[in-house]
Every structure is written in C-alpha cells, then in structure tokens.
Amino acid sequence: MDLKTLGRVAHRLAKERKYQEAEEQYILILETNPNDVYALVGIGGLKCKCKAFRQAVSYYQRAREIEQDNKFALLGLGDAYRGLREVGKALEVWLYYLLLRPHDYKVMTRVGDGFRKKEDFDKAKKYYFMALKERPDDPYALIGLGDIYLKEGNDEAALGFFEKLSGDSVVALTSAASIYRKQRKFEKALSYYQRILEINLQDSYALHGKADCLRGMKDYESAIKAWNLAMKRGMNPRIALTRIGDAYLSLKDFEQAETYYTKALTLGYDKYAYLGMARIHARKNKIDKVKEIFSSLIENLPNDLRVAAEFKGFVKKYPRIGEDLPLA
C-alpha cells in the first residue's frame, strides 16, 4: 500500500478504537518516511487516547521539529501537557496556537480552563468571554464562567451562565439546582433535579437533591421515598439512612426515626445520626442519654461548629446536659 492508503487505514482503525492496529499502520509509514508529520501526529493522538501522555508529547514534539506551526501537533501537544497536569506548558502551547489562529474558540476555552485551574480567574474570564464572542452558546465557556462566579460567591451571575446552556447539560443543571437549593428556592431547584432525572434516572446525586428539596417543602413522605431510591441507585447508605431518620423525626414518628438512625450508625460514625438520636432522647426526657451522646460527640469532634451550636441549644433547654462537659 502507498503512504496515503496506509494513512487512511490507520485513521479508520483509530476511529474504530483499534489503537494497536492503527499504530502499526502509522509505524509502517514512518519506516518509509521518518519525517511524516501526519503519522507522528497520528501516533501522538493514539497515545493520548491511551493516556500515555508523556509518549504523546515526544511524538508531537518530533512533528513540530519538522513543521513547527502544524495545527494538529500544537493542539495535541497542549492536550498532552494537560493530561500530564502540566498546565503552564499547556497554556504556553495554546497561547502560541492562538497567535496563529486567533479565532479558534475551542482553544480559547482550553486557555480559560487552564487559567481557571491555576485560579487566575481574571485571565480565565477574559478567554471564556473571547470564546463566547466567537460562539455565544459554547457550553465549555458557559460552564467555566458559571463555575468561576460560583467560586467568587456571585450566585446570580453563575446562574445566568448555567441557564444559557442547553437542557441536556447535566453539569449546568446540577449547578443551577445546587444554587437554588442553597437559596432555599426548593421548587425551582426541584424542577432542575427532575430534568436531570429525565436524562438519567440512575443519578443518585439528583435523587438526593430532589429528596432534600422535598424535605425543604415539608413533603417528608415523598422525601423518604426519594432517599430510599437514591440509596438503591448508589447514594452512601449511611447518609441516606440518616436523612430518612431526619424526615421521620420531622413527622414526629420517633420510633421510625430511631430505627433509621440506628441503621445508619451500624455503618459508621455519623454526627447527624447521633444528633437525631439526641433529639429523640430529649423528647423522651432521657437526659442522661442525651448527655452521653454529646460527651462522645465533643470527644470525637472537639472543634465541630455544628456540634457546638447544637450542644449550646440543648444546654439552654436542659441545663443538666452541660454539667461536666467543656462546651457548657
């Protein structure tokens, strides 16, 4: 076969994910022409797909020694450095690429991502906005900007970017739902979790979020059903059981609440399950049991702000609990 035919065969094999066979075809090309940039870049791409990023770098660098400004060698080299988590080197390559092709929005988002990883948010925003100027609906730029504004505490700005994304972006839907949930806008958050579950019914995180929203809306029975389903779909059972216990406690079904807290505690230490048990014991006027729980919590979590706040609240209602305990 001539070199062009070998190249076409290699490309087809690579698309079929037959990476070893594809590499063999590229090597045949290089045996005839060691300076074939197409083959060097092709093997670099295969190495990236197999996460052999250091080897990929060597092939892309060889390609650039022959053709310094080759588009595919530059793109691949930047991506290989990203795979190696050498963000500075990746940025250097991508920024050079943009000098040659200043309107490539895909590389602009790569640069934005790189600066975001370095927590240089001003530069990251600059490149994300550049990308949006070229393509206003670019999902990676929108997600990147949403994430930055979220980290900066500007929830409303973050929401603006997440809501511009298409309806099937689970990352954006999850982020928007989390923001609304934090704002206690439970009905709005619930609508986003429902959309996620329409895409993937198995999403345990979305089921947990849905349950938490239902609890916030005081629909405890539905919340319990959602947490049970989330547990079946992979949610940490200790956390799910504790949340179900909390829901039964809100329903004043103390027997069921205690049952679920006990189940949770068989799976490991959980301060929220212990706090729930303390509330049940207090309602039953078993103050010694409450004191015993807080003694254990304070010993195991001496600097925990939630435990300290709960303890002080209990001491106000039941001064006896504070006797001999350090946070009294």
N, C-alpha and C positions, 0 to 999 in steps of 0.2 A: 504493500500500500504506500502511496505517496504521503508526504507530511500533512497535507491538508486533510486527507481522508483519515489519517491517524488522529488528527486533532478533533475531527467531528465525532469519531468513535469514542474518544476519551471524554468529550463533553457529554455525549449521550449516556455513557456509563456513570458519569458523575451525577447526572440528573436522576438516574435510577438508583443512586446511593450505593453503587458498586465501586467503592472508593479504591480498593486494592487493584481491581482490574483497570480502572481509569488511570491510576498512577503508572501502571505498567505500560500503557499506551503513550503517556507523556514521556516516559523514560526512553522509549524507542525513538521518539522524536529527538530527544536530547543526544542520543547516541550518534545520530546523523548530524545534528546541528546543536552543539552545546550552548549556543547563544540565542536559541529560540525563546523569545520573551513570552510568547503565548503558552508554551509548555511550562516554563518556570512559574508563571503566574498561576497556571492551572494546578500545578502541584502545591503551590502555596495555599490555594483555596481548599484543596483536599486536606491539607494538614490542619487548616483552621477548623474545618468541619469535624475532624477527629480530635480537636483540642490539643494538637501538637503545635502550640503556638510558636515555640522557640524555633522549631524546624521551619515553620511557615515564614518567620522573619528572614531566615537565611535565603530562602528561595526568592522572596520579594526583593531583598537587597541585591541579589545577583541580577534580577531583572532590571533593577534601577541602575546598576553599573553599566548596563547595555543601553537602556533607554530611560534616562533619569526622570522624565516627566510622564511616564506611562500611567494613564489614568487608573488602570486596574491594579497595577503594582502599588501605587500610592494608597488607594482605598484599602487594599488587602493588608498592607503594612500597618496602617493605622489601626485596623481592626485586630490584627495580631497583637500589637502592643496593648490594645485594650484588653484582649484575652489574658495577657500576662499581668494585667493590672499596673502597667507602666503608663499611667495616664499622661504624664508630662511628655513622654516620647510620642504617644498617640496624638496629642494636641499639636505637637511640632509638625508632624506629618500632615495632619488635616488642615492646619492653617496654611501650610505651603500649598496644598492642593487648592485651597480657596483663592490663593493668589492667581492660580492658573485658570480656575473655573469659578468665578465669584458669584454665580447664581445657583449653585447646587445646594438646594435647601436640605437635602438629606445629610450632607456633610455639615451643614450649619447646625443641625440638631445634634450630630455627633459631638461637635465642638461644645455646644451648650451642655450636653450630658457630661462631657469631660470636666468643664469648669464647675458644674454642679457637684460632681464627686469631690472636687478639690475645695468645695464650699466657697468658691468665688462667685457668689450669686449675681453680682452686678454684671460680670462678664457673661455668665450663663444666660441671663435675661437678654443681653444685647444680641446674642446669636440666635436665641429662640425667636425673638421678635423679627430678626432678619429673615429667618426661615418662614415665619408667618406672612411676611411681606411677599415672599415668593409663592407660598401656598397657604392661604388663610385657614385651611382645615387640617393642617398637618397634625396628626394625633400625637406624635412624639414631642413636638414643640409645646402643644397644649398641655400634655401631661407634665412635662418638665416645668413649665411655668406654674401650673397648679401646685405642684409639689413644693416649689420654692416659696410661693406665697403662703402655703400651709405651714412651712417651717418658720416663716417670718411672723406667723400669727395673724396673717391677714386672711381670715376665712372667707370673707365675701369676695375678695379678688380671686382666691383659689377656686371658689365655686363657679365664678364666671367662666374660667377656662375649662373646668371639668364639664360644665353643662353645654359647652360648644361641641363636645365630642359626640360622635355617632352613638346610637343607642346600644351598640353591641360591645362597647369598650368596658370590660369588667373592671379594669383598673380605675377608670374615671367614675363609673357608677359606685364602686366601693368607696372611693374617696369622698364623693359627694354625700353618700349616705352617712359616712362617719362624721362629716362636718355637721349635717343636720341633726344627727343624733346627739352630738356634743352640745348643740344649741337647744336641745330638748324639743326640737320640732319633729316629734316622733312620727306623725302621719306622713310628712314629706319624706323622711328617711325610710319609712316602711315601703313607700312606693318604689324607691330605688332598689331596696333589697328584693322586692318582688320581681323587678325587671332582671336582676342578676339571676334569680332562681328560674326565670323563664329561659335563660340561656343555659344554665347548668343547675339542675335540680339537686345535684350532689354537693353543692358548695356549702360546706359546714359553717364557714365564716359568715356567709349571708344568712343562713338559718339562725345562727346565734344572734346576729344583728337584728333580724326580724323578731326573735323572741324578746330581745331587750327592749325594742320599740313597743311591743305589745304590753310588756310589763309597765313601761312608762305611760301607756294609755290605760293602765289598770285592767287590762283584759288578761288576767292571770291564767285562766284556764287555757286560752289559746297559746299563751307564752309557754306554758308547761308542755303542751303538745309539740311546739316548735323546738324546744330544747331537747325533748326526747328524740325527735327526728334528727336534730343536729348531732346528737350523741351517736346515733346509728350511722351517720354519714362521716364520722371521724373526729368530731369535736372531743377535746380532752374530757373524759368522763367525770373526772373529779370536779372540774369546773362546772360542767353541765348539771351534775347532781346537786352541787351547792346552789346554783341558780334556781333549780326546781324547788329546793328546800326554801329558798327566799320567797318564791312565789306562793308556796303553801303557807308560809308564815304570814304573808300579806292577806291570805284568805282566812287567816285565823284557824287553819287546820293544823294544830300544833303536833298532832300525832304523826301526820304525814311528813310535816317539815322535819321533825326529829328523825324519822326513818331515812329521809334522803340525806340529811347532814351526816348521819352515822355511816351510810353507804359511802359518802364522799371521803370521810376520814379513814375508812379502811383502805383507800387508795393512796393515802399520803397526807402530809401535814397541810392544812388549809385554814388560814386565819379567818376567812369569811364563814366557813362552816362552823368554826369554834365561836365566832361572834353570834351566829344564828342560834347555836345551842345556848349561849349565854342569855339571849333574849327569851328563849323558851323557859329556861330555868328561873329567870326573874319573874316571868308571868306566873309560874307555879310556886313562887315565893321560896325557891330553893337557893337562898342567897349564898350558902357555903359552896354550892356547885358553881355559881357564877364567879365567886372569889377564886376558886380553884382554877377555872378556865383562864381568868385574867392573870393569875400568878404564872401560869405556863406561857401565855402569850408574851408577857413582859420579859420573862426569862429568855425566850427564844427570839423575840423581835424587840429588843430594848429601844431601838430608835425609830420604830414604825409610827408614823404620824397618825395613820388611821386607827391603830390600836390605842394610841394615847388619847385621841379625841373620843373614841367610844368609851374608854375607861373613865374619863372625866365625866362623861354624860351619865354613866351608870352610878358613879360616886355621888353625884348630885341627888339622884333618886334614892340611892341606897348607900348612905354614908358608911355602913358597916363593911362594904366591899373594899374601901380604901384602907382599912386597918392593916398595918404592917407591910403595905405594898408601896414601892418607891414613887409611883406617879400620883399618889394621893395628894 
